[in-house]
Amino acid sequence: MPSGRGLLLAFEQPGFHAITTRAMSFCLDILWVGADKSVAWWVNEVPQPQFGGFSLTTDRAYQGGGVYTPKVPASYVLELGAGEMQRLGLKLGDVLRF
């Protein structure tokens, strides 16, 4: 995903919305955003899946098979290219404008 671009997903109800990366051909930062538009949870530098065996050795919301779920409910998900969260200086609690 190009720098400065992203994909914003809006959900009708807040929830523990899982994101899958099974078909992704690039790495991502995934931000779950609350109804107040603040960053509620994140997983950064999500690798693209490696078919034939994929593992991520962290405790960050990974369910296996390229599925990521927040630990808190969210109303939105923002997908950014890997490293964009750090480049933009985003952190938990930051309020986004969209």
Stockholm file with secondary structure:
# STOCKHOLM 1.0

chainA/1-98         MPSGRGLLLAFEQPGFHAITTRAMSFCLDILWVGADKSVAWWVNEVPQPQFGGFSLTTDRAYQGGGVYTPKVPASYVLELGAGEMQRLGLKLGDVLRF
#=GR chainA/1-98 SS CCTTCEEEEEEEEEECCCEECTTCSSCEEEEEECTTSBEEEEEEEECCCCTTCCCCCSCSSEEETTEECCSSCEEEEEEEETTHHHHHTCCTTCBCCC
#=GC SS_cons        CCTTCEEEEEEEEEECCCEECTTCSSCEEEEEECTTSBEEEEEEEECCCCTTCCCCCSCSSEEETTEECCSSCEEEEEEEETTHHHHHTCCTTCBCCC
//
